Amino acid sequence: MNTHSADALRLEGVTKTYGSAKAPLNALDGVDLTVPSGQLFGLIGHNGAGKSTLFKLVLGLIRPSRGQIRISGSLVNGPDFRSVRRTLGYLPENLVLYDNLSGLETLRFFARLKGAPERQCGELLDRVGLGQAGQRAVREYSKGMRQRLGFAQALLGEPRLLLLDEPTTGLDPSAIRAFYEQLDALREQGVTLVISSHILAELQQRVDALAMLSNGRVCAQGSVQSLRERSRMPLNFVLTGSPGQLHALDQCRPDALAGAALDWQPVAADQRVLRCDRAHKMAVLHWLGQAGLADLQVQEPSLEDVYFGLKEAA
């Protein structure tokens, strides 16, 4: 029995080295990464962190210098990888298309390369909102339309593992929303999605889990909330009330918070921001909940804050 079969993707000690033996450059350096089946998994990191290299390794376009990569238990570049590759879809960051072909001709071209039924092409154009533009030459497409066409080609053959490298580049807000609705529908069908993006706010509320890459290494992996807790970054409580209420809170704290580090920041006459560490969250909420404030908001650190905090600690 294959113990890795429940994982859509698994990397074990993966290193990719370029350059000479005297001056090696590790694009990836001992990466361990597991993506369970059916997840929307985020991959974030600075330019040069190794995200695109990781995608190329998973696709079998390049080989690792060390380590193993498995897709649904099968080794990448192993004896059965040719059949496994047909279950993959990929949208590269820099998509190159033939400008003289129409959108429909482009999809038919990729369908023949992948061995996917050409009857899917028209359906996929409709699905990404390009049904009315299928007969137009790609040179007439906007950047956002090209990106949607690239997404359509990634969906050819009904892939079970979909790799998306900066997929929302060039999309307007409504198109981004429609794109993630498509991803949610695919996830409900059991498709595993690995998405790389520099727009961290875009991923924050959408991914099941993510990995942070820095200089070719995974510096953190888990759900957004687990990474927040690991980062130990403070919480912000935004308080709205009368100046008298806010002053009283500032001057008097309960015994339960006697040793807590509380930082008050004035915003306006009727508003303050109280910052405290996560360990005192419930005690602070209990205290503030009895103050009769007009409004109280709890702000968790953003994914961007968490990313930079963990990156500096790595």
C-alpha positions in Angstrom: 0.0 0.0 0.0 1.3 3.4 -1.0 1.5 5.6 2.1 1.7 8.8 0.0 -1.5 8.2 -2.0 -3.6 10.6 0.2 -1.2 13.5 -0.8 -1.7 15.1 -4.2 1.8 16.5 -4.0 4.8 15.6 -1.8 8.4 17.0 -2.0 11.0 15.3 0.1 14.4 17.0 0.5 14.2 18.6 -2.9 17.2 20.6 -4.0 17.9 22.2 -7.4 21.4 23.5 -7.9 22.6 25.7 -10.8 26.1 26.9 -11.6 29.4 25.2 -11.2 30.7 23.0 -8.3 32.9 25.9 -7.2 30.1 28.4 -7.3 26.8 26.5 -6.8 23.4 28.3 -6.6 20.6 26.5 -4.9 17.3 27.7 -6.4 15.7 25.2 -4.0 17.5 23.9 -0.9 16.1 20.8 0.9 12.4 21.6 0.4 9.9 19.3 2.3 6.4 20.1 1.3 3.1 18.2 1.4 -0.2 19.2 -0.2 -3.2 17.0 0.7 -5.7 16.2 -2.1 -8.5 18.6 -2.6 -6.8 21.7 -1.1 -6.4 25.2 -2.3 -2.8 25.6 -1.4 -0.9 28.9 -1.6 2.8 29.3 -2.4 4.2 32.7 -1.5 7.7 34.3 -1.4 9.8 37.1 -2.9 11.1 37.1 -6.4 13.8 34.5 -6.7 12.5 32.5 -3.7 12.1 29.4 -5.8 8.3 29.3 -6.6 8.6 29.0 -10.4 11.5 26.5 -10.1 9.3 24.4 -7.8 6.5 24.3 -10.5 8.9 23.3 -13.2 10.2 20.5 -11.1 6.7 19.2 -10.4 5.9 19.3 -14.1 9.0 17.3 -14.9 10.4 20.1 -17.1 13.6 20.1 -15.0 15.0 17.4 -12.7 16.0 17.9 -9.0 19.6 17.7 -8.1 18.6 15.8 -4.9 15.4 14.6 -3.4 12.1 13.2 -4.6 8.8 14.6 -5.9 5.6 12.5 -5.9 2.3 13.2 -7.4 -0.5 11.1 -6.0 2.2 8.7 -4.9 3.9 8.4 -8.3 7.5 9.7 -8.7 7.9 12.6 -11.0 10.1 11.3 -14.0 9.3 7.7 -12.8 8.1 4.9 -15.1 4.4 5.9 -14.9 4.9 9.7 -15.0 3.8 10.0 -18.6 0.2 9.0 -17.6 0.4 11.1 -14.4 1.4 14.2 -16.4 -1.9 14.1 -18.2 -3.6 14.7 -14.9 -1.8 18.1 -14.5 -2.7 21.5 -15.5 -0.4 24.5 -15.6 -0.8 28.3 -16.1 2.7 29.9 -16.2 3.4 33.4 -15.0 4.5 34.6 -18.4 2.1 33.1 -20.9 3.2 33.1 -24.5 0.5 32.6 -27.2 0.4 32.6 -31.0 -1.1 36.0 -31.9 -2.4 34.9 -35.3 -4.5 32.1 -34.0 -7.9 32.7 -32.7 -8.8 31.8 -29.1 -10.6 28.7 -30.2 -7.7 27.6 -32.4 -5.3 28.2 -29.6 -7.2 25.9 -27.3 -7.5 23.2 -30.0 -3.7 23.4 -30.5 -3.1 22.8 -26.8 -5.8 20.1 -26.7 -3.9 18.1 -29.4 -0.6 18.5 -27.5 -2.2 17.2 -24.3 -4.3 14.6 -25.9 -7.5 16.2 -24.5 -10.8 16.1 -26.4 -11.2 19.1 -28.7 -14.9 19.2 -27.8 -13.8 20.7 -24.4 -12.5 23.9 -26.1 -15.7 25.7 -26.8 -17.0 24.8 -23.3 -13.9 26.1 -21.6 -14.1 29.4 -23.6 -17.6 29.9 -22.3 -16.5 28.9 -18.8 -13.8 31.6 -18.6 -16.0 34.3 -20.2 -14.5 34.2 -23.7 -17.3 32.4 -25.6 -18.0 35.5 -27.7 -14.3 36.1 -28.4 -13.4 32.6 -29.5 -13.2 33.5 -33.2 -11.1 36.6 -32.7 -7.3 36.6 -33.2 -5.4 36.5 -29.9 -3.5 39.7 -31.0 -6.8 41.5 -30.3 -7.1 40.2 -26.8 -6.4 42.4 -23.8 -4.0 41.2 -21.1 -6.8 40.0 -19.0 -8.4 38.1 -21.9 -5.1 36.4 -22.6 -4.8 35.4 -18.9 -8.3 33.9 -19.0 -7.4 32.0 -22.2 -4.3 30.7 -20.4 -6.5 29.5 -17.6 -8.8 27.7 -20.1 -5.8 25.8 -21.5 -4.7 24.8 -18.0 -8.2 23.2 -17.5 -7.9 21.1 -20.7 -8.1 17.4 -19.9 -9.9 17.9 -16.5 -6.7 18.0 -14.4 -6.6 16.6 -10.9 -3.7 18.8 -9.9 -3.6 22.4 -11.1 -0.5 24.6 -10.8 -1.2 28.4 -11.2 1.7 30.8 -11.2 0.5 34.4 -10.6 -2.9 33.6 -12.3 -4.7 36.9 -11.6 -2.1 39.1 -13.4 -4.0 41.5 -15.6 -7.5 40.6 -14.3 -9.9 43.3 -13.0 -11.6 42.9 -9.7 -14.8 41.3 -11.1 -12.6 38.8 -13.2 -10.6 38.0 -10.1 -13.8 37.2 -8.2 -15.0 35.0 -11.0 -11.7 33.2 -11.1 -11.8 32.3 -7.5 -15.4 31.1 -7.8 -14.0 28.7 -10.5 -11.3 27.5 -8.1 -13.9 26.9 -5.4 -16.0 24.8 -7.8 -12.9 22.8 -8.8 -12.0 22.2 -5.2 -15.5 20.9 -4.5 -14.9 18.4 -7.3 -11.7 17.2 -5.5 -9.2 19.0 -7.7 -6.0 20.1 -5.9 -4.9 23.6 -6.6 -1.5 25.1 -5.9 -1.4 28.9 -6.5 1.5 31.3 -6.4 0.8 35.0 -5.9 2.5 38.2 -4.8 -0.9 39.6 -3.8 -1.1 38.2 -0.3 -4.4 39.9 0.6 -5.9 38.0 -2.3 -4.9 34.6 -0.8 -5.5 35.4 2.9 -9.2 34.4 3.0 -9.1 31.8 0.3 -6.4 29.2 0.8 -6.7 26.1 3.0 -3.0 26.3 3.8 0.2 27.8 2.4 3.9 27.6 2.4 6.3 30.5 2.6 9.5 30.2 0.5 12.6 32.3 1.2 15.9 31.8 -0.5 14.9 28.4 -1.7 13.8 27.1 1.6 10.3 26.6 3.2 10.4 28.9 6.2 6.8 28.2 7.3 3.9 26.1 6.3 0.3 25.7 7.6 -3.1 27.5 7.6 -3.1 31.3 7.8 -4.4 31.2 11.4 -1.7 28.7 12.5 1.0 30.9 10.9 -0.5 33.9 12.7 -0.2 32.1 16.0 3.3 31.0 15.2 4.4 34.5 14.4 3.2 35.7 17.8 2.3 39.1 16.3 0.1 41.3 18.5 -3.7 41.8 18.0 -5.3 45.1 17.4 -8.5 46.1 19.2 -10.2 49.1 17.5 -12.4 50.8 20.1 -15.0 53.4 19.5 -16.7 55.2 22.4 -17.0 58.5 24.2 -13.7 60.2 25.2 -14.6 59.6 28.9 -15.1 55.9 28.3 -11.8 55.6 26.5 -9.9 57.6 29.1 -11.3 55.4 31.9 -10.1 52.3 30.1 -6.7 53.8 29.5 -6.3 54.6 33.2 -7.6 51.5 34.8 -7.1 47.8 33.8 -8.4 44.7 35.6 -6.2 42.5 37.8 -6.3 39.7 35.0 -4.2 42.1 32.8 -1.9 43.4 35.5 1.2 41.9 33.8 0.1 42.4 30.2 1.9 44.7 27.8 -0.9 46.9 26.4 -0.1 49.6 23.9 -2.7 52.4 23.3 -2.7 54.4 20.1 -5.1 57.4 19.7 -6.9 57.6 16.4 -9.5 60.2 17.0 -11.3 61.7 20.0 -13.8 58.8 20.0 -11.5 56.0 18.8 -8.4 54.2 20.1 -6.4 51.2 19.0 -5.3 48.8 21.8 -2.5 46.4 20.9 -1.8 43.3 23.0 -0.3 39.9 22.6 -2.5 36.9 21.6 -2.1 35.2 25.0 -4.3 38.0 26.6 -7.0 38.0 23.9 -9.9 36.6 25.9 -9.1 38.6 29.0 -9.0 41.8 26.9 -12.3 40.9 25.2 -14.0 40.3 28.6 -12.7 43.6 29.9 -13.7 45.7 26.9 -17.1 43.9 26.5 -18.2 45.3 29.9 -17.2 48.9 29.0 -20.3 49.8 27.1 -18.4 50.9 24.0 -20.2 51.9 20.8 -18.1 49.5 18.7 -15.3 47.0 19.1 -13.3 45.4 16.3 -10.6 42.7 16.6 -8.0 42.9 13.9 -5.8 39.9 13.3 -2.4 40.5 11.6 -2.6 40.4 7.9 -0.9 37.6 5.9 1.6 40.3 4.7 2.5 41.1 8.3 2.8 37.5 9.1 5.0 36.8 6.0 7.5 39.5 6.9 7.5 38.6 10.5 8.3 34.9 9.9 10.7 35.8 7.1 12.8 38.0 9.4 12.7 35.3 12.1 13.8 32.5 9.7 
